[in-house]
Amino acid sequence: MKILTAMVLMAAVLQPVSALGETEWMGGARQWSVGFESDGPQPYCRLRWDSEIGKTMEFRQSANETFWLVAKNSWDIPADTKTEVTLTDRQVTKVVAAEFFDKNTLRLWPIGSKGSAGLKKIIKNSFAGTPDVQLTFAGDEGDWTLPLSRVDQLYPTFSQCLKRLEAGEKAKEDSATSKPF
């Protein structure tokens, strides 16, 4: 009985995760997740792939900007790093600019780099059956295969997230009406 009482008290005291400004994960499938992030100067939608072995790739789309981030837990990237990453699918090979985002993360196609305006199109096309993309890094990092062919079933969830962005909606807090059980 004491344990049950303690659990009820803890639940009453703790705020829901989304109320703390963290990502509200809306759905996921086959190593891909869609989330709505309201923390920071402007909210954005996240389309995130997690290899489950320390590698992640994420598209972030806000009302004003789109990011493509590639991260690995073991990287220690020096600030101000600028490099290139080669992207290869079935038909095209393209060399794109990449730069430091944080110590574990590169931002592909930074603002103002050639082709950066096409990121929204890449996201949109990934839901239409885009083939997997191979990323080849400068240096000794091995190639990565980004499984874009697995993301198509998350289109309705990502579309719902974008509609929330357009409406200027904040992340929903859990309540008796949003989660009655």
Secondary structure, 3 states (H helix, E strand, C coil): CHHHHHHHHHHHHCCCHHHHCCCEEEEEECCEEEEEECCCCCCEEEEEEECCCCEEEEEEEECCCEEEEEEECCCCCCCCCEEEEEEECCCCEEEEEEEEEECCEEEECCCCCCCHHHHHHHHHHHCCCCCCEEEEECCCCCCEEECHHHCHHHHHHHHHHHHHHHHCCCCCCCCCCCCCC
